[in-house]
Amino acid sequence: MTMKTYRMLATSAVALLLTGCVVAQPVVVRRPPPPPPLRVEIAPVAPSPAHVWIAGHWGWHRDHYVWVPGHWEVPASPGYVWVPGGWMPREGGYVWVEGHWRTR
């Protein structure tokens, strides 16, 4: 294999790998008041012992906060725990950091 062919294949492989990388853009809210306090939710009965309660949170819609109610979800894999999302202060506003599953 010539060096030119090798470089072309390596470049193609890297480009192919990068096409699968999709990064969601974070929601950045500029100059609003801070999010309201979290609401107290009473979780209904779990659909099964495997379900985990994902608490509600304040989301951003157009120009104001809206409540996103909690829900039951089955962990991504056995032994995983839910790390809740939250609004983090950033210069000039707040950014929403998504909740996610992680291993214990």
LINKAJO-V569256 format. One record per pair of residues at least 12 apart in sequence whose C-alpha atoms are under 6 Angstrom apart, sorted by the first residue. I is the first residue (numbers start at 1). J is the second residue. D is the distance in whole Angstrom. If there is no record, write none. Layout:
I & J & D
I & J & D
This chain:
27 & 95 & 6
27 & 96 & 6
28 & 94 & 6
28 & 95 & 4
29 & 93 & 5
29 & 94 & 5
30 & 92 & 5
30 & 93 & 4
31 & 92 & 6
31 & 93 & 5
50 & 74 & 6
51 & 72 & 6
51 & 73 & 5
51 & 74 & 5
52 & 72 & 6
52 & 73 & 5
53 & 71 & 6
53 & 72 & 5
54 & 70 & 5
54 & 71 & 5
54 & 72 & 6
55 & 70 & 4
56 & 68 & 5
56 & 69 & 4
56 & 70 & 4
80 & 102 & 5
80 & 103 & 4
80 & 104 & 6
81 & 101 & 6
81 & 102 & 6
82 & 100 & 6
82 & 101 & 5
83 & 99 & 5
83 & 100 & 5
84 & 99 & 4
85 & 97 & 5
85 & 98 & 4
85 & 99 & 4
